[in-house]
Amino acid sequence: MTKAGHSQTRLISMTFKELKFRDISDTHGEGARQAYVDLENGYDVSVVKHKGSYGSEKGLYEMGVFDNQRIGSYDTMCDPLGWGDTVKGWLTPEDVEKELKLLEQL
């Protein structure tokens, strides 16, 4: 999940329906989509669903978090909510909203 050259959405208690997904089928297979969210606190979040993402076979989403301001390295993934990994999968749209709100509050 890289963010180079992608437009981002700034989050202020955003709903899942407000995420701006784009087609990434050319790099991740048919039906693949991704949205980026740029949080005010310096975290950037990628929300994806593609054939290799956790839960995609059940129509669910995966999130990854980037900490570009604190770590200072472009595309550095992190685990600020203690997921135990740099991505969290098997997320419903409601789960994505919940995680985004938690991240926004950091």
MOCORZI-V435911 format. One record per run of one state. SS is the DSSP state (H for helix, E for strand, - for the rest). FROM is the first residue (numbers start at 1). LEN is the number of residues. If there is no record, write none. Layout:
# MOCORZI-V435911
((SS	FROM	LEN) (SS	FROM	LEN))
This chain:
# MOCORZI-V435911
((-	1	8) (E	9	2) (-	11	5) (H	16	3) (-	19	3) (E	22	2) (-	24	1) (H	25	4) (-	29	4) (E	33	6) (-	39	5) (E	44	6) (-	50	6) (H	56	3) (-	59	2) (E	61	6) (-	67	1) (H	68	4) (-	72	5) (E	77	2) (-	79	8) (E	87	5) (-	92	1) (H	93	12) (-	105	2))
